Amino acid sequence: MFLCVSTTPQLKPLYINAFGYVVLIVLDVLEKIKNTISKLKLDNTIVRYNIYYQSYLLFIYGY
């Protein structure tokens, strides 16, 4: 399929467009992965502060 596309001159733009779409999809997936990782980091920070807060309450009030 790709060999036909690359050797046929009139189909070259189609090949380039398909490559562009693949690049866009990869970039989109990377963006989603990055957002997920930053969300997980944020969740970890919230959990950590929650633990700190709980231990603070335990220390102050003896809950």
PyRosetta script that sets phi, psi and omega in degrees:
from pyrosetta import init, pose_from_sequence

init()
pose = pose_from_sequence("MFLCVSTTPQLKPLYINAFGYVVLIVLDVLEKIKNTISKLKLDNTIVRYNIYYQSYLLFIYGY")
pose.set_psi(1, -54.0)
pose.set_omega(1, -177.2)
pose.set_phi(2, -68.8)
pose.set_psi(2, -32.3)
pose.set_omega(2, 178.2)
pose.set_phi(3, -65.4)
pose.set_psi(3, -44.3)
pose.set_omega(3, 177.3)
pose.set_phi(4, -57.6)
pose.set_psi(4, -46.4)
pose.set_omega(4, -175.8)
pose.set_phi(5, -63.6)
pose.set_psi(5, -41.4)
pose.set_omega(5, -175.2)
pose.set_phi(6, -75.3)
pose.set_psi(6, -26.5)
pose.set_omega(6, -179.0)
pose.set_phi(7, -88.3)
pose.set_psi(7, -21.9)
pose.set_omega(7, -179.8)
pose.set_phi(8, -89.2)
pose.set_psi(8, 118.0)
pose.set_omega(8, -173.1)
pose.set_phi(9, -63.4)
pose.set_psi(9, -40.0)
pose.set_omega(9, -174.7)
pose.set_phi(10, -72.2)
pose.set_psi(10, -14.6)
pose.set_omega(10, 179.5)
pose.set_phi(11, -97.6)
pose.set_psi(11, -1.5)
pose.set_omega(11, -179.0)
pose.set_phi(12, -58.7)
pose.set_psi(12, -44.5)
pose.set_omega(12, 178.3)
pose.set_phi(13, -58.2)
pose.set_psi(13, -36.7)
pose.set_omega(13, 177.8)
pose.set_phi(14, -61.6)
pose.set_psi(14, -43.1)
pose.set_omega(14, 178.6)
pose.set_phi(15, -61.4)
pose.set_psi(15, -44.4)
pose.set_omega(15, 179.5)
pose.set_phi(16, -64.4)
pose.set_psi(16, -41.6)
pose.set_omega(16, 178.1)
pose.set_phi(17, -62.7)
pose.set_psi(17, -42.6)
pose.set_omega(17, 179.3)
pose.set_phi(18, -62.4)
pose.set_psi(18, -40.9)
pose.set_omega(18, 178.3)
pose.set_phi(19, -63.7)
pose.set_psi(19, -41.1)
pose.set_omega(19, 177.5)
pose.set_phi(20, -61.8)
pose.set_psi(20, -41.2)
pose.set_omega(20, 177.6)
pose.set_phi(21, -63.4)
pose.set_psi(21, -41.3)
pose.set_omega(21, 178.8)
pose.set_phi(22, -61.4)
pose.set_psi(22, -43.8)
pose.set_omega(22, 179.0)
pose.set_phi(23, -61.9)
pose.set_psi(23, -43.6)
pose.set_omega(23, 179.2)
pose.set_phi(24, -62.5)
pose.set_psi(24, -41.6)
pose.set_omega(24, -180.0)
pose.set_phi(25, -64.4)
pose.set_psi(25, -43.1)
pose.set_omega(25, 179.5)
pose.set_phi(26, -62.5)
pose.set_psi(26, -43.5)
pose.set_omega(26, 179.1)
pose.set_phi(27, -62.7)
pose.set_psi(27, -40.5)
pose.set_omega(27, 178.8)
pose.set_phi(28, -62.7)
pose.set_psi(28, -43.9)
pose.set_omega(28, 179.3)
pose.set_phi(29, -63.7)
pose.set_psi(29, -42.2)
pose.set_omega(29, 178.7)
pose.set_phi(30, -62.3)
pose.set_psi(30, -40.5)
pose.set_omega(30, 178.4)
pose.set_phi(31, -62.1)
pose.set_psi(31, -43.1)
pose.set_omega(31, 179.5)
pose.set_phi(32, -63.8)
pose.set_psi(32, -41.5)
pose.set_omega(32, 178.8)
pose.set_phi(33, -62.3)
pose.set_psi(33, -43.4)
pose.set_omega(33, -179.6)
pose.set_phi(34, -62.8)
pose.set_psi(34, -43.2)
pose.set_omega(34, 178.7)
pose.set_phi(35, -62.8)
pose.set_psi(35, -40.9)
pose.set_omega(35, 179.6)
pose.set_phi(36, -63.5)
pose.set_psi(36, -43.4)
pose.set_omega(36, -179.2)
pose.set_phi(37, -63.7)
pose.set_psi(37, -43.8)
pose.set_omega(37, -179.4)
pose.set_phi(38, -66.9)
pose.set_psi(38, -34.5)
pose.set_omega(38, 176.9)
pose.set_phi(39, -65.4)
pose.set_psi(39, -41.9)
pose.set_omega(39, 178.1)
pose.set_phi(40, -63.6)
pose.set_psi(40, -40.8)
pose.set_omega(40, 177.7)
pose.set_phi(41, -61.7)
pose.set_psi(41, -42.2)
pose.set_omega(41, 178.7)
pose.set_phi(42, -62.5)
pose.set_psi(42, -43.3)
pose.set_omega(42, 178.2)
pose.set_phi(43, -61.4)
pose.set_psi(43, -42.7)
pose.set_omega(43, 178.7)
pose.set_phi(44, -61.8)
pose.set_psi(44, -40.2)
pose.set_omega(44, 179.1)
pose.set_phi(45, -63.7)
pose.set_psi(45, -43.3)
pose.set_omega(45, 179.7)
pose.set_phi(46, -62.6)
pose.set_psi(46, -44.0)
pose.set_omega(46, 179.4)
pose.set_phi(47, -62.6)
pose.set_psi(47, -42.0)
pose.set_omega(47, -179.6)
pose.set_phi(48, -62.7)
pose.set_psi(48, -46.1)
pose.set_omega(48, 179.4)
pose.set_phi(49, -65.7)
pose.set_psi(49, -33.3)
pose.set_omega(49, 177.1)
pose.set_phi(50, -63.8)
pose.set_psi(50, -42.5)
pose.set_omega(50, 177.5)
pose.set_phi(51, -63.4)
pose.set_psi(51, -43.5)
pose.set_omega(51, 177.5)
pose.set_phi(52, -58.7)
pose.set_psi(52, -43.8)
pose.set_omega(52, -178.4)
pose.set_phi(53, -64.0)
pose.set_psi(53, -43.4)
pose.set_omega(53, 179.1)
pose.set_phi(54, -62.1)
pose.set_psi(54, -44.0)
pose.set_omega(54, -178.9)
pose.set_phi(55, -69.0)
pose.set_psi(55, -31.5)
pose.set_omega(55, 176.1)
pose.set_phi(56, -63.9)
pose.set_psi(56, -46.2)
pose.set_omega(56, 177.7)
pose.set_phi(57, -61.2)
pose.set_psi(57, -41.1)
pose.set_omega(57, 179.0)
pose.set_phi(58, -61.7)
pose.set_psi(58, -41.9)
pose.set_omega(58, -178.4)
pose.set_phi(59, -67.6)
pose.set_psi(59, -43.6)
pose.set_omega(59, -174.6)
pose.set_phi(60, -77.4)
pose.set_psi(60, -51.8)
pose.set_omega(60, -169.9)
pose.set_phi(61, -103.6)
pose.set_psi(61, -10.8)
pose.set_omega(61, -178.6)
pose.set_phi(62, 71.1)
pose.set_psi(62, 33.4)
pose.set_omega(62, 178.0)
pose.set_phi(63, -71.6)
pose.dump_pdb("model.pdb")
